[in-house]
Amino acid sequence: MKSAMPWTTLALGAALALGGTAVAQDMPQVRDSRTGKVWVPEPVNVEQAPAAPSSYADRAFDPHAQNVKVEGIVVQHPRANLMGTVPITAGPTVPLVTLDTPSLQVLPGRHWLSILYVTNNSGSSVNAVVACHFTNHDRDVEDTRIIVPTAGPGERLGVPVRGPRYDVFVDRVSCQLMTPT
């Protein structure tokens, strides 16, 4: 009669391996539409953590009726991921820095996440500051300022932007370049 011990050990090892895979898959993978590069954003350093809404009510049946606002401006210093390079085309008709329309997704049990692409079209390094506004049915939920790491000449950066808590409904994020102008 053979012992069941090797099968038990094998099953335990498989369960541990699958558990590690689930944790790794918990972070979203993002594919850059211009370069095709796939990357996983790292956690965002936030100077002011959003406070929990003081009068939050469960409005899952009607998210547009939710009226939650994170007070103040949340300043973020995310790590950027180099997505590739672009031709240096800055001039009279091409701005020094361009932003792509940010995506919006929720990380269940965590927070909303937006991926912002910052492209330096110039031959010099630039330090960009971006203002992003998370909204629910055109009402402000959270305002953020993103201090983008220095982008070298012609570099395209992928930047994760942390939004409000996952249980606060957000249906849109809009971002505008503050500097350089």
C-alpha positions in Angstrom: 0.0 0.0 0.0 1.4 3.4 -1.0 1.4 6.4 1.4 -0.7 9.4 0.6 2.0 11.7 2.0 3.6 12.6 -1.4 0.2 13.6 -2.8 -0.7 15.7 0.2 2.7 17.5 0.0 2.2 18.0 -3.8 -1.4 19.4 -3.2 -0.1 21.7 -0.5 2.7 23.0 -2.8 0.2 23.5 -5.7 -2.1 25.4 -3.4 0.7 27.7 -2.2 1.9 28.3 -5.8 -1.7 29.1 -6.9 -2.0 31.5 -3.9 1.1 33.4 -4.9 -0.2 33.6 -8.5 -3.5 35.1 -7.3 -1.6 37.8 -5.4 0.5 38.6 -8.4 -2.5 38.7 -10.6 -4.3 41.1 -8.2 -2.3 44.0 -9.6 -3.6 45.2 -13.0 -1.4 44.7 -16.0 -1.6 47.6 -18.5 -0.7 47.5 -22.2 0.6 50.8 -23.7 -1.4 51.5 -26.9 1.5 53.1 -28.7 4.4 50.8 -27.8 2.5 47.6 -27.0 4.6 47.2 -23.8 2.9 45.5 -20.9 3.6 46.7 -17.3 2.3 46.5 -13.8 2.0 49.8 -12.0 3.7 50.0 -8.6 2.0 51.5 -5.5 1.7 55.3 -5.5 3.3 57.4 -2.7 0.6 59.7 -1.4 1.5 62.7 0.8 -2.1 63.0 2.2 -4.1 59.9 2.5 -7.8 60.4 1.6 -9.9 60.4 4.7 -12.9 58.2 5.0 -16.1 60.1 4.2 -17.7 61.1 7.5 -21.3 60.6 6.4 -20.9 57.8 3.9 -24.1 55.9 3.2 -24.5 52.8 1.1 -26.0 54.0 -2.2 -25.2 51.0 -4.3 -28.6 51.1 -5.8 -28.0 54.6 -7.2 -24.4 55.6 -7.4 -25.3 59.0 -8.9 -27.0 59.9 -5.7 -23.8 59.4 -3.7 -22.4 62.7 -2.5 -18.8 62.1 -1.3 -15.9 64.6 -1.5 -12.4 64.1 -0.3 -11.4 67.4 1.1 -8.2 69.2 0.0 -5.9 68.3 -2.8 -4.1 64.9 -2.6 -0.4 65.2 -3.8 1.1 62.1 -5.3 4.7 61.2 -6.2 4.2 58.0 -8.3 7.0 56.0 -9.9 6.9 56.2 -13.7 7.5 53.4 -16.0 9.4 54.2 -19.2 7.1 53.0 -22.0 9.4 53.9 -24.9 10.6 56.9 -26.9 9.0 59.1 -29.5 10.4 61.4 -32.1 11.4 64.9 -30.8 8.7 67.0 -32.5 8.1 70.0 -30.1 7.7 73.2 -32.0 5.1 75.9 -32.9 2.4 73.3 -33.5 3.4 70.5 -31.1 3.5 71.0 -27.4 6.5 70.2 -25.2 4.5 67.6 -23.2 1.3 65.8 -24.2 -1.0 63.7 -22.1 -3.1 60.7 -23.3 -6.6 60.3 -22.1 -6.3 58.4 -18.8 -7.9 55.1 -18.2 -10.0 54.4 -15.1 -10.4 51.1 -13.2 -11.1 49.9 -9.7 -8.9 47.7 -7.6 -11.5 45.8 -5.5 -10.9 46.3 -1.8 -8.4 49.1 -2.4 -8.9 52.2 -4.5 -9.6 53.6 -8.0 -6.6 53.7 -10.4 -6.0 55.7 -13.4 -3.1 55.2 -15.8 -1.8 58.4 -17.3 0.7 58.6 -20.2 3.0 61.6 -20.3 5.0 62.1 -23.5 8.0 64.5 -23.7 8.1 65.8 -27.2 11.1 68.0 -26.6 14.9 67.6 -26.7 15.2 68.6 -23.1 14.3 66.9 -19.8 11.0 68.1 -18.3 9.4 68.0 -14.9 5.6 67.8 -15.3 2.9 68.5 -12.8 -0.6 67.2 -13.7 -3.9 67.9 -12.1 -6.4 65.1 -12.1 -10.1 65.2 -11.0 -12.1 62.1 -10.1 -15.8 62.7 -10.5 -19.1 61.0 -10.0 -21.8 62.3 -12.4 -19.9 65.6 -12.9 -19.5 66.1 -9.1 -16.0 66.3 -7.7 -15.0 63.4 -5.6 -11.2 63.9 -5.4 -8.7 66.4 -6.7 -5.1 65.3 -7.1 -1.7 66.8 -8.1 0.7 64.4 -9.7 4.4 65.2 -9.5 5.6 63.2 -12.5 9.2 62.0 -12.4 11.6 63.7 -14.8 11.0 62.7 -18.4 14.1 62.7 -20.6 14.2 63.9 -24.2 11.6 62.0 -26.2 10.5 59.7 -23.4 7.0 58.4 -22.9 6.1 57.5 -19.3 3.3 55.4 -17.9 2.2 56.9 -14.6 -0.2 55.3 -12.1 -2.6 57.8 -10.4 -4.3 56.7 -7.2 -7.9 57.7 -6.8 -10.4 57.5 -4.0 -11.3 54.4 -2.1 -12.9 51.6 -4.0 -16.3 52.0 -2.2 -16.7 55.6 -3.4 -18.2 55.6 -6.8 -16.3 57.3 -9.6 -17.4 57.4 -13.2 -14.7 59.7 -14.8 -11.2 61.0 -14.4 -9.9 64.0 -16.3 -6.3 65.3 -16.2 -4.7 68.5 -17.3 -1.1 69.5 -17.6 -0.2 72.3 -15.1 3.5 72.6 -15.9 5.4 72.9 -18.2 3.0 75.2 -20.0 
